[in-house]
Amino acid sequence: MDYKIAVIRGDGIGPEIVNEAVKVMETVGAKYGHSFGFVDVLMGGCATDAVGKSYPDGTAETCKACDAVLLGAVGGPKWGSDKPAEQRPETALLAIRKDLELFTNLRPATMRKGMEDASPLKRETAEKGFDIMMVRELTGGIYFGKRDRYQTEDRGEEATDLMTYSEMEIERIGRQAFELARLRSKKVTSVDKANVLATSRLWREVMHRLAKEYPDVTYEDMLVDNCAMQIVRDPGQFDVVVTENMFGDILSDEASQVTGSIGLLPSASLGAQAPGLYEPIHGSAPDIAGQDKANPMATILSVAMMFRYSFKLAAEADAIENAVDAVLGEGWHTADIAGDPEKLVGCRKMGELIRAHI
Ligand code: NAD
């Protein structure tokens, strides 16, 4: 098959890690008989420097004409919060999610073999292993609600952020979670704060309705505060965890931390239609940019997610994930992962080792 991929290299370590991921795609293509066409898309601080806007006109249209989008990372101190919104890279990230209608964010948090020592969890908990798929609603809730700030007569200034969810928004993310669970261990944990919030009570009602449609999937409700505790106490109990935008933002960061390395974690953002957006969860790491020190694994594993979820190429996705595990199993590591100094490699070499295993 032929696939067209929009490639946003971005800022900082973005170009280095994306280079390795693109080479991995070419290796997989050669082995499995696919061809990939790459369309470079300028976005982020580099776009601000080139054309004065972090999200140049036509970015969404270019991406929509492709089968998937691969993003390195955007941002850096040069384009900080003192700059006008249209020049800030974060504005571009929110805009592309909105324009591509990416309402589902998938963040796997997997304890990879050999990484147990890097995990902050108790050794016995880490050794038991875990493989959580965090499913976060990405375009609704408090981050997109009406906000206001105003002066009161007797309480000084006041601010408000409104959290709104509709049945439609809850149902479409819920369905994604149940469908995903069917491809995995068939368990969904829906996280809310139904003992306090009206949005959570609606969330729970809709999830219960959906659960009846998926009798083959085990379903449970969990309050968000309990979930935050369970992730560090017993992460092995989870399969698919689905939750609203803000809870998902916080819990997915917590789940990623317990895996032991930020440089290993991929993500996918999906809508009802193509293209999906695939990116590592880390940022542009300006402190190590241009030094061949970045770990390209999170970006390479994001390509595996692209193959699995956008192209339905499960064998190709497995080949990439197995190659990453094999390289880690042999003790090779980049500077973000502790290990044998003799097996410390840079970004380019790490990419080469992974390709050799494919
Ligand atoms: P960061 O993730 O860029 O870096 C945090 C720490 O982790 C740094 O010490 C960095 O060197 C290290 N690190 C991150 N990725 C690594 C990798 N692949 N290999 C080795 N080490 C790695 O977070 P930050 O420093 O808070 O943010 C830097 C910039 O990135 C900011 O401008 C921020 O806005 C932006 N950012 C972008 C995205 C995105 O593009 N989606 C996400 C988060 C942050």
Residues whose N, C-alpha, C, O or C-beta is under 5 A from the ligand:
A	BS01	NAD	G72 A73 V74 G75 G76 P77 G263 P280 I281 H282 G283 S284 A285 P286 D287 I288 K293 A294 N295 D336
